[in-house]
């Protein structure tokens, strides 16, 4: 996880990000003749879902047969208004998260050893489970 000052600086100087992901996504498979065109709709829906969960705005996208282009902008207002618990809720709506976070979300009581680990839950990406 990058230091907060660096993250703030990057968001101000580089508000737009471009991503390209290669892989066979949709179209007609030349070997089998089978069409995977239905995947285009799946990918577009997934882009919309991810942009609604995370604080990003989709500026442009193109889904092609063998790759995808995304141009996104970080929504700074939304980012600064999200609480730590809000971040965890958004993250765990897509991923399970570590056991400690799962216990907290269920309202379970934490043991003393777990409380020691919970003192700084958002200081590293390791604590978010990836």
Long-range contacts (C-beta under 8 A, 24 or more apart in sequence): 1-123, 1-124, 1-125, 11-74, 11-76, 11-79, 15-73, 15-74, 15-76, 16-59, 16-71, 16-72, 16-73, 17-71, 17-72, 17-73, 17-74, 18-69, 18-70, 18-71, 19-68, 19-69, 19-70, 19-71, 19-72, 20-67, 20-68, 20-69, 20-70, 21-67, 21-68, 21-70, 22-66, 22-67, 23-66, 23-67, 24-65, 24-66, 25-63, 25-64, 25-65, 25-66, 25-67, 25-68, 26-63, 26-65, 27-65, 27-66, 43-68, 50-94, 53-90, 53-93, 53-94, 54-90, 55-79, 55-82, 84-121, 84-122, 87-122, 88-121, 88-128, 91-128, 91-129, 95-129, 95-130, 96-129, 97-128, 97-129, 98-127, 98-128, 98-129, 101-128, 101-129
